């Protein structure tokens, strides 16, 4: 039996954002916060503290200007500095004149927030400064609730032959800066990487993400890492170990004719199982209206009781899309009845995200027919 395959691109939310940024790696560091208090400054004058930073072993530097308010206070921060020892120099300016400076050394550590409390006193036109250093652990501002993997293929006279692996994740991604996925073959995809648009489709929102890798079906471990805007990350993995080659989409699906006289005959729907399936889902909807299906039925995987659409129940003179899903997860009728979209790309992601249906394999036959 020849298998015809294509991916079911997941559509997770009604409004999903494309990730447009990318990073070459997931290098992380620490944050540096400055809290400044200088007593005795002249009323009406403008004061600024300029900070210069130089990494002691890497060719890295940074700087920041921190204006002081009328009480002599100023606050600012730098994020994701390279871990290691840094030379720090603070210079106090009264208007454009240097009135004080002091140097210190700090150890920036991975995943920590270091605070530099800089104290000073203005006297006789100059400022004496001192540093006090403290550090506390940073926690990632992103989280991963779960990841779900499923392999899918499609038999359809409407499209080319493809098979794909999809990774869906849910979590808190509001502060996400980047994502990376490592596949069993060792390939790592960085979200937003350009140059392979036909290989991986990636999208994410504040609470969901998915990645579809085309023409890929390896068993093994898939790892997901999410990097937040502070340079901290969280990682998790999931494995799919069953024999994907034993699974295929439904085939020899009827009706296979394009035009059907529905005024006389019922439409009998039947197929040959590719299997093994726990559930079979049959959906018929107007081609341009996947939100109002005419048929939506769930059957046990080995069911011999097949759907039949009585004559004159479908609207005549329009094109219908027929979907027959075979999946290894258990689906109940109420789940299918409450989906927001029955488009062939949307069904599986909704079952995973809304009802936590445990799916590793999903096969689909998709075709169209006209009624008259």
Steps between C-alpha positions, in 0.01 A plus 500: 500500500635836403478764771420856415609740766477867587523695821209627708630845592390579855294815555492551872335832579271725306772765501857364474809712457794406278833521674719732299816521712777246512819441694805294403529331839358493851794665681381615843630735763387706797337832575667800661287754690628841612354680803664837566464744791721810532441744783566873507462582130444864406141603442422588138804326351473195272695189598563182301691185590672340200582128538768327292536121504780284357506120511836381633543199270262555208503780246176644633409841637192701584402838642198682633410853613283532811349842575447591866180657630481795743551266795822362349349163407528307174412151380569298185603152386673294231373156396670181386860603560763239425578293808843568653702774669432859395681827575246767593571874506251764618556864405285781643435806282370836620371639172804412280764511776638188668455533878575144609585149390560156647582153362406153617485138385198269487436137412202463265359148533272300277139535606565755775402862550790703640422833666754782528404743776708812443511749785663842504521838671549833324735739684714797388427439131580128490332166569650204684343166393485145636356174360297231675430180307220245553367217281185292485387219273290577195212275398394466137192706416377231260362154570408185309190312616525212255617402155317261271646326197302345222581356162251549221449416137226555249362321199335750270448548128516875574864526605851362475640215709655605830535382859595709797567522872334773709603620845236696693585670830290689750631733770570863585684654207417869543865579580652256252791626294571185301430127473718209396402143416752216481393196298611136536730535200693773685367792296413808710250751365516854641166675471511775243797349312459578133609292203288191564140615460404173334656288774341628823190710557509679836244721675436609858276712721503591869386151604554263205761414241542242230764387256438276200799328344425389148589155370635388835381210714780388733432332831703611799531805727392851403623787722349848528681796655341842555717806566353801680583868458742485795708231330375219726351184359290199585521166325297181475485198272261236375555168327310313233619142475237298313551373148375781279541288190213277616255791488325640195202712409159359398489410131255392228253748643158531336343706353779539248296658220499876461129556428225327698126501426386554856133545409461125452770310685639521851874549526667196658843571649744216546874434496776249559690538825868578495509477880538419769232747610328559831255748348374593155356846435283577196430863413322656203484878465439751219833570336497869596332462839694269734313644801165341414551129430213299355644177644720451808517148637740301719528123457709234678817408317373162382143609434301326227205740536580768245337840442233548237360843410129472405406647163407868486664582835802679355462835326496442126722671249806566721834332561553307824821395673507144637745414781563154644749506789654191652681571829651295782334713772154449645252769397141538617212649306459803727856606422434512127164670552661795678791585269519859381634408155479180296760598243729206440795692647317586823342177625799321657650806677165577661463143629850519647471846653138509614448141611855366553436211264812282501595485131824375353372409152238667284412388148260690274324442172374823345301548182223714350173429321216698344128439554229554246 
